[in-house]
Amino acid sequence: MKHLPSLILLLAGLSGALARAEAPPQAVQSKAVVALRTSAGAESDGTPSAALGRRVTLEIDRFDPALDEIVPPGTQLEKVADGFAFAEGPVWLSDRDGALLFSDIPRNRIHRWSAADGAVSIHRAKSGYSGADAGAYRQPGSNGLTLDAEGRLTICEHGNRRVSRIENDGTLTVLAAAFEGRRFNSPNDLVYRSDGTLFFTDPCFGLPDYDNDPRRELPFAGVYALREGKLAVISRDLKGPNGIALSPDERLLYVGNWEDRHKTVMRYRLNADLSVAETDVFADLTAEPGTAAIDGVKVDTRGNVYVSGPGGIWIFSAGGRRLGRLRAPEHPHNLGWGGRDLRTLYLTAQTGLYRVRLSVPGAGATLRPGP
């Protein structure tokens, strides 16, 4: 991309004319375009570029006045880095200056973005697949990332088909690689509960031929809980279990389903022994226009649920009411909380990394010094 010869400053208020075809008719949409400029993008060797603080288009569909308490009028979006093949799985490190780790799945890397100067570096190569035939995989690298209570990075490894943890001395521990003797499909996303229980999803997206891949060993795509070395199956019923999050009180587990015919977020109420007490559909976006299904899921301290779905990031109240939707220049497939107060929402959106400041802090993030 070429640099624009000058900065463009344009403010547009509430306007129905700005609404895209995907916007529901009842939505009030606002668009802010402030100081837009492009970056050089990736070099030929796949090196990403830093783009700290470049404000870009943010479109906000306001379905409910309550959204103003979360995303106030005038909220702006920044693009902080670009040049990635497919960015995913952001997790915040609360070191001295702050940094974000995230996966670039096709390039089989974990990147580190510095909040201090916007510098991007490779944090871990071969982050999801260590084989010599990585080129045969569409998505060989790591996907979801999170931190445990000790600040250790925990990784969903697509190509290696396992969940692993990086110890403080840099060594790798495999936490789970199989269920009842059969290898996982390709672990996708994960979240820790405060008691150390690890929940994760296992669709087939990391296998070269997805559901029909001959390497597949399990007959279902599962949602699992790992506690004290023992695995429990939360669900076998979803075709594409994807993003996963816990309510602030940790009583509810949310799981997004990537499936064209069932673009749903499921809600599970769990018993103490990890058996499921109750299951319901928290949100159904199947009828919404757009090619994307349900990807990343996060929750804030009030229990509001943020969902990567058709057209952008949907925000629901804890009771399931549609509050609004955030639209970025690229579709955000995952999201994560960051900043010292956890009020910054980072979006991994295909080739770019974006951030937006919100009024309500995120829940479920481990604020520990990262590696």
Secondary structure as UniProt FT lines:
FT   STRAND          8..14
FT   HELIX           16..18
FT   TURN            21..22
FT   TURN            25..26
FT   STRAND          28..36
FT   TURN            44..45
FT   STRAND          49..56
FT   STRAND          58..62
FT   HELIX           65..69
FT   TURN            73..74
FT   STRAND          77..93
FT   STRAND          99..104
FT   TURN            105..108
FT   STRAND          109..114
FT   TURN            115..117
FT   STRAND          120..125
FT   TURN            132..133
FT   HELIX           134..136
FT   STRAND          142..147
FT   TURN            149..150
FT   STRAND          153..157
FT   TURN            158..161
FT   STRAND          162..166
FT   TURN            168..169
FT   STRAND          172..176
FT   STRAND          178..179
FT   TURN            180..181
FT   STRAND          182..183
FT   STRAND          190..192
FT   TURN            194..195
FT   STRAND          198..202
FT   TURN            205..206
FT   TURN            208..209
FT   HELIX           210..212
FT   TURN            214..215
FT   STRAND          222..227
FT   TURN            228..229
FT   STRAND          230..235
FT   STRAND          241..246
FT   TURN            248..249
FT   STRAND          252..257
FT   TURN            260..261
FT   STRAND          264..270
FT   TURN            272..273
FT   STRAND          276..284
FT   TURN            286..287
FT   STRAND          297..300
FT   TURN            301..302
FT   STRAND          305..309
FT   TURN            310..311
FT   STRAND          312..316
FT   TURN            318..319
FT   STRAND          322..327
FT   STRAND          334..338
FT   TURN            340..341
FT   STRAND          344..357
//
